Amino acid sequence: MFQSEQEHLIQMINQIALNNISAGDESAVADIVAGHVKKFWSRRMKGQLFDCLAAGGEQLHPAAKLAGEKLRAQVS
Amino acid sequence: MLQHFDPTLDHNRDYGTPASLSEKLVTLEIDGVEISVPEGTSVMRAAALADINIPKLCATDNLDAFGSCRICAVQIEGRRGLPASCTTPAEAGMKVTTQNDKLAKLRRNIMELYISDHPLDCLTCPANGDCELQDMAGAVGLREVRYGFDGENHLDAPKDTSNPYFTFDASKCIVCSRCVRACSEVQGTFALTIDGRGFDSKVVAGQDEDFLDSECVSCGACVQACPTATLMENSVIEMGQPEHSVVTTCAYCGVGCSFKADMKGDQVVRMVPYKGGEANHGHSCVKGRFAFGYATHKDRIRAPMIRDAIDQPWKEVSWEEAIGFAAKRLKEIQAEHGRESVGGITSSRCTNEETYLVQKLIRTAFGNNNTDTCARVCHSPTGFGLKQTLGESAGTQTFDSVMKADCVLVIGANPTDAHPVFGSLLRRRLREGASLIVADPRYIDLLDTPHLGDSMHLPLRPGSNVAMVNALAHVIVTEGLEDGEFIASRCDDGAYAKWREFILDPRHAPEAVEEITGVSAEAVRAAARAYAKAPNGAIYYGLGVTEHSQGSTTVMGIANLALATGNIGRDGVGVNPLRGQNNVQGSCDMGSFPHELPGYQHVSDAAARGRFEAAWGVQIDDEPGLRIPNMFDAAISGHFRAMYVQGEDIAQSDPNTQHVEEALRSLDCLIVQDIFLNETAKFAHVLLPGSTFLEKNGTFTNAERRINRVRKVMLPIAGKEDWEVTVELSNALGYPMNYSHPSEIMDEIAALTPSFAGVSYDKLEQHGSLQWPCNAENPIGMPIMHVESFPIGKAQFAITEFVATTERANRRFPLLLTTGRILSQYNVGAQTRRTDNQVWHDEDILEVHPHDAEERGINDGDWLGITSRAGQTVLRARISERMQPGVVYTTFHHPGSGANVITTDNSDWATNCPEYKVTAVQVEKVSQPSQWQKSFQDNNQRQQKFLREAGTVVEGGK
């Protein structure tokens, strides 16, 4: 009936990417998205983003996906 | 500054005429006493400042001098006649005599005429003991009335008792016009006039109607201004005169008006706006002045209650048992599901100290950062957007600053309804000649301000704010209206260059966005020019900006406009968020958000975190916790199991009600602390009685960052102030908290929060109020921010791409619903619905444009089913041209209306602030309530029964 937790998170991160789309190239947008997620998302929400990436992250906007990868690289 | 705090003034005295703001002094002599006063001060006020009291009736110091009663006549050396001291400006070298035989005779003669047409029922009159006419009769030594009382008179004039809060007894009127002037000068409504001439002159409301039927907004300014018993609070008529007063702060909107609670023992007789209040200067609205009866309403929760499951009756228990039950449940849940499985919500209605303690409880006793606040659903984009651009999450001005504005741009705000006292101040400035631009889908009342000069309405489509703000900026840049000097000296070069390139793009031109906004390019260009060319341009905005999927972008776009035109850092300009609730600013300041400690210090900032860890003696998580919508998602998925909610009704106020209800039902333990069995409490396992603002000590911080004292005037109805309950819960959880008074909590806040470092209760007593930042650099606070620099050094222009909401009208849902407040009710209505404010608005109505109504065969009063992709509800129809075709509007003050059953989960990209202002809907005539409304009624009846079975008397829960 309602969006799942992960669906909501995907929608959120894609929205962050779209609203910052004019910040520069994909990498620059991804930096902003990654910075935003790092600053505002909880540990569990970040974990779910990484789960989504591990599953291919196909629903993610390209800049959001790149942001997720950058964040994952920082953590590991 | 426009209003200096003047410790020499006694705010309980009436100086007769308003203060002059002139800095030039003139010296005169009154009854042989030499006194220097600002040029423009009246002789009456000058005398009062020298403790010489000239008799007066039509004069009062919050109204311009009128000079009608003549009782204040004085003699001035070298001048003919006996001029009225209220209308005579003090001049250098003037020699004034206020008492001599000639003046005494004149005054007695005047009083004799007044009293010859006045009932002599002083002993049974409600104004007995507080009547200026009585006082003046005494002051002038009136001993006889030679005219008798048999002539033509007004002694049988009828009473108007139509208003639930005050009575108009025309037989006692002396036609001094104070009420008429208060209605026009102070409130700005112009509902009252003097009708007729000479002896037939009388005060009338509207077109000689009852007060209730007229355009009177029941602000009470007339009642306060009346020198006799003509306009009198019904509570005073019933209870008699108060015997003591306590100055405190209103608990309704973000204006934060100061009031004198006039008391009889522990009973509030009336609330009188306090002249010494820097936010309101002695004015108020119908809510603050009159709607306080909820505090002693029979629906108040008077004892703690617990239950194992939400389908069980409540069990009334002791505080100790309830706290113990809650603590045990929380511990068990954390033991089984982990540290992060619990969280809490602080309240923007509670005090700074209480909010601080709840977030501290969560970060210490709960051991996580799962704290959020109702600011999430109103002004979280303000916090984000202003921090990004200006470096501080707060508005830049005082309210008084508007009196220096030349052009006022109001975006997505309805101040005359939602922030009425500021609305009146703004109207005063508009009457003085400032121009007005309103960008709003609705034609708001501000546009109908009497004596309004230049004004324009940009009736933009819901969801197009960013396109509008960008278009305004595009015009400013392309037409060379920028303030180059300000930009060069105060703004970051790189960010500005990027923004300039972005905004110059033709896609932001008014002509290019006409299709999006629905507003003609010509009108947008005119508005941009008016704002940018005005010597002082000020922007005021509200939830019509923030509650969108691009709310944060619009806030940043607004900051861009102010920066580009240099409208920052002085009186009359600025970026002014009109905060929704009384302590939204404070709840944000106090670290309620999951990513920030008090003072907006990020949890990942090791140095800041270290200070809190040292003071609190615990390790604080360096990762942000969950926001409210994320708590709901996690609850439904089973990872979030318990919540402590203080003073917020998330089940009514948050969007997509059915989603919220499912989340609340999923919790193993919901602890609600509130003054009533609100909608959220119906899903609770522990119900802890809350205390109203009248029952506790603390501070609120208003929309101008003003920290004001809240003072206890009566004992808490259930024995505890809210902060005491949090302390006990913390202690029961094993994290010791020891405070004996909220002042000690403020001391801790000051020690840990740089912007509050200089705040203490002693200093608040000394100065009345303080606007943060208040610290070593600004020992008595900072009224106007960013005067010389920004907290981030240079201001940052932000790129503000317009991304349309996914919530668009389509064939299935062809209309856009937007929501808002009405003057007489307040948010979820828990307080105002339990007062006589119900006479103005006892149900939420759907306003429909005649075009849309005609297409659907809708008439006024029809029942309408409103369906969105989230749900359906049913409301009654009102045909209205306030919206444009295609847009429908409702309020959300009554829980059974289910306005939030239809709002969706869409939210601001940066903060998750819900998109209340745009919901695609279909509207059709129906004959019965929606399914949700039926189940709401069933559950309501069940839960009220559970409450009755607990032994608590509950009525009104129909």
Interface residues (C-beta under 8 A of the other chain):
Chain A: M1 F2 Q3 S4 E5 H8 M12 Q15 I16 L18 N19 N20 I21 S22 A23 H36 K38 K39 F40 W41 S42 R43 R44 M45 K46
Chain B: E340 N369 N370 F502 S549 Q550 S552 T553 P594 H595 H602 S604 D621 E623 P624 G625 L626 R627 P629 N630 D633 A634 I636 S637 H639 N656 Q658 H659 E662 I799 E801 V803 D905 S907 W909 A910 T911 N912
